[in-house]
Amino acid sequence: MKKNTVQTNDAPRPIGPYSQGIRVSGGATVYLSGQIGLDPSTMQMATGIEEQTQQVFSNLQAVAVASGGNLSDIVKLNVYLTDLSNFEKVNGIMATHFKAPYPARAAIGVAALPRGALVEVDAVLVLQE
């Protein structure tokens, strides 16, 4: 199996030993690392759940584009929330970034996220051949 790193300056640089994304399986499948609400130009966290969620999807879009795709190529999302009462707000923002057929998704409540983030999202995309 061949693995290629996906890297862009339009998303926050990794804050640990991981890649923004990895392309495998002949280049059609891309695994995007979890994104939190960090602004890539300042590496500062956006404030509030709505702002963080918008930044998360901007960051995911940047990595998706760097891989040769975009958000519409995402087939699976995992959404991690430190407070599940924010689910409806995140869901509403997500709906502005995707069209039917929507990606498969899981929403997971967690005790904490890196840098005090309120939301993190990772994804799998399949690029058009």
C-alpha positions as CSV (number, residue, x, y, z in Angstrom):
1,M,0.0,0.0,0.0
2,K,1.3,3.4,-1.0
3,K,0.8,6.4,1.3
4,N,1.2,10.0,0.3
5,T,1.0,12.9,2.7
6,V,-1.5,15.7,2.1
7,Q,-0.2,19.1,3.4
8,T,-1.4,22.7,3.0
9,N,-0.6,26.0,4.6
10,D,-4.3,26.9,4.3
11,A,-5.1,24.6,7.3
12,P,-3.4,24.7,10.7
13,R,-0.1,22.9,10.8
14,P,-0.2,19.7,12.8
15,I,0.2,20.2,16.6
16,G,1.6,16.7,17.0
17,P,3.1,13.7,15.2
18,Y,0.4,13.4,12.5
19,S,-0.3,14.4,8.9
20,Q,-3.1,16.7,7.8
21,G,-4.1,13.9,5.5
22,I,-3.0,10.6,4.0
23,R,-3.9,9.4,0.5
24,V,-4.0,5.7,0.0
25,S,-5.3,2.9,-2.3
26,G,-4.0,4.2,-5.6
27,G,-4.9,7.8,-4.7
28,A,-8.7,7.5,-4.5
29,T,-9.1,7.4,-0.8
30,V,-8.0,10.2,1.5
31,Y,-8.1,10.2,5.3
32,L,-8.3,13.7,6.8
33,S,-7.0,14.2,10.3
34,G,-9.3,15.8,12.8
35,Q,-9.5,19.6,12.5
36,I,-10.3,21.9,15.3
37,G,-11.1,25.6,15.1
38,L,-7.6,26.9,14.7
39,D,-7.0,29.8,12.3
40,P,-4.1,28.6,10.1
41,S,-2.6,32.1,9.8
42,T,-2.5,32.8,13.5
43,M,-2.8,29.3,15.1
44,Q,-5.3,30.9,17.5
45,M,-8.6,29.2,18.4
46,A,-11.8,30.7,17.1
47,T,-14.2,31.7,19.9
48,G,-17.6,30.1,20.4
49,I,-19.1,26.9,19.0
50,E,-20.4,28.5,15.8
51,E,-17.1,30.2,14.9
52,Q,-15.1,27.1,15.8
53,T,-17.4,24.9,13.7
54,Q,-17.1,27.2,10.6
55,Q,-13.3,27.2,11.0
56,V,-13.3,23.4,11.3
57,F,-15.1,23.1,8.0
58,S,-12.8,25.7,6.4
59,N,-9.8,23.7,7.5
60,L,-11.3,20.4,6.3
61,Q,-12.0,22.1,2.9
62,A,-8.4,23.3,2.6
63,V,-7.0,19.8,3.2
64,A,-9.6,18.3,0.9
65,V,-8.5,20.7,-1.9
66,A,-4.8,20.0,-1.2
67,S,-5.6,16.3,-1.8
68,G,-7.3,17.0,-5.1
69,G,-10.9,17.0,-3.9
70,N,-13.4,19.1,-1.9
71,L,-16.0,18.7,0.8
72,S,-18.4,17.1,-1.6
73,D,-16.0,14.1,-1.9
74,I,-16.3,13.3,1.8
75,V,-18.1,10.0,2.4
76,K,-17.7,9.8,6.2
77,L,-17.4,12.3,9.1
78,N,-16.8,11.9,12.8
79,V,-17.8,14.9,14.9
80,Y,-16.4,15.1,18.4
81,L,-18.2,17.5,20.8
82,T,-17.3,18.4,24.4
83,D,-20.9,19.3,24.9
84,L,-23.6,17.4,23.0
85,S,-26.0,20.2,23.6
86,N,-24.2,22.0,20.8
87,F,-25.1,19.2,18.3
88,E,-28.0,21.2,16.7
89,K,-25.7,24.2,16.1
90,V,-23.0,22.1,14.6
91,N,-25.6,20.2,12.5
92,G,-27.0,23.5,11.2
93,I,-23.6,24.7,10.1
94,M,-22.7,21.3,8.6
95,A,-25.9,21.5,6.5
96,T,-24.5,24.7,4.9
97,H,-21.4,22.9,3.7
98,F,-23.0,19.7,2.3
99,K,-25.7,18.7,-0.2
100,A,-27.6,15.4,-0.4
101,P,-26.5,12.7,-0.5
102,Y,-24.9,13.7,2.8
103,P,-21.8,11.9,4.1
104,A,-22.3,9.2,6.7
105,R,-21.6,10.7,10.2
106,A,-21.1,9.9,13.8
107,A,-21.4,12.4,16.7
108,I,-19.3,11.5,19.7
109,G,-19.4,13.2,23.1
110,V,-15.9,13.6,24.6
111,A,-14.5,15.0,27.9
112,A,-11.9,17.3,26.2
113,L,-10.3,18.2,22.9
114,P,-6.8,19.6,22.1
115,R,-6.3,23.3,22.8
116,G,-9.6,23.5,24.6
117,A,-11.6,23.1,21.4
118,L,-15.3,22.6,21.6
119,V,-15.6,20.6,18.3
120,E,-13.3,18.5,16.2
121,V,-14.2,16.8,12.9
122,D,-12.2,14.1,10.9
123,A,-13.2,12.7,7.5
124,V,-12.7,10.2,4.8
125,L,-13.0,11.2,1.2
126,V,-13.1,9.3,-2.0
127,L,-11.8,11.2,-5.0
128,Q,-13.5,11.0,-8.4
129,E,-11.5,8.9,-10.8
